Amino acid sequence: MSMLTPPGMGGKYRITGDKYPRMRRTGGRRKLVLAATGGVLALGLVGWGTFQLVDVFTGGSTATAAGGRNCPAPATSASPAKATPLPAPGRIKVNVLNATERSGLAKQTADALKKRGFAIGEVGNATEEYDKKVKGTVLLLGAADAVDGAFPVLATQVGGAKQKVEAPVKGEPAKADAAEADEADGAAKGPRKPNEVDLIIGDGFKKLAPEAAATGALKALNAPKPSPSPTAAGRC
């Protein structure tokens, strides 16, 4: 009987040969896979934490290929802009000239403008250059400085007003000689002042704009206009 035969078997279950079954532990491979997965996750967390620390201590700025920062563009907000001061109606001298065939229109318009605070100068018929040649409502004629001053103020009083800058006449008499020239022939005039405007009434004119509407338009003209300005952007 072999020494490997259990006692009492009587040789019935004899083990022969030199190879014997080996007993393996169950679940060993699963534990190995779980351990490897856990190691990979641990390495990923360590790398992510390191990146965050570097980002914090460097101010959170990541240089781009062009050397700039990956920062969002600063937002813009509207802030009141400083409005260009406009002359008050009382500082604007208006010469009311009638270029139509309707009589009395210049005086009627001049009286209405005077009640609205404008200073009235000459009242009469338009010169031959403009007589019966203005097809719109009115033509505002003045110096170049009136474009950003007297023109827009006066335009609030009548709709559809057209503007024209009067070209300086060559050989104009100086201011000191202007009065003498006027007394001599009543035709020559000195240089036009910025706040002096000719309001030439045309064929399309009916009447001035309603006073309430004109007053509102004048207030809106003097109100500051909002202009975009960049807001302060924080660190990015």
Sequence and secondary structure as in RCSB ss.txt:
>XXXX:A:sequence
MSMLTPPGMGGKYRITGDKYPRMRRTGGRRKLVLAATGGVLALGLVGWGTFQLVDVFTGGSTATAAGGRNCPAPA
TSASPAKATPLPAPGRIKVNVLNATERSGLAKQTADALKKRGFAIGEVGNATEEYDKKVKGTVLLLGAADAVDGA
FPVLATQVGGAKQKVEAPVKGEPAKADAAEADEADGAAKGPRKPNEVDLIIGDGFKKLAPEAAATGALKALNAPK
PSPSPTAAGRC
>XXXX:A:secstr
  TTS TTSTTTT   SS       TTHHHHHHHHHHHHHHHHHHHHHHHHHHHHHHTTT  B TTS B      
EEEEE        GGG EEEEEE SS TTHHHHHHHHHHHTT EEEEEEE  TTTTTT  SSEEEEE GGGGGTH
HHHHHTTSTT EEEE    TT   HHHHHHHHHHHS       TTEEEEEE TT      HHHHHHHHHHHHS  
EEEEE      
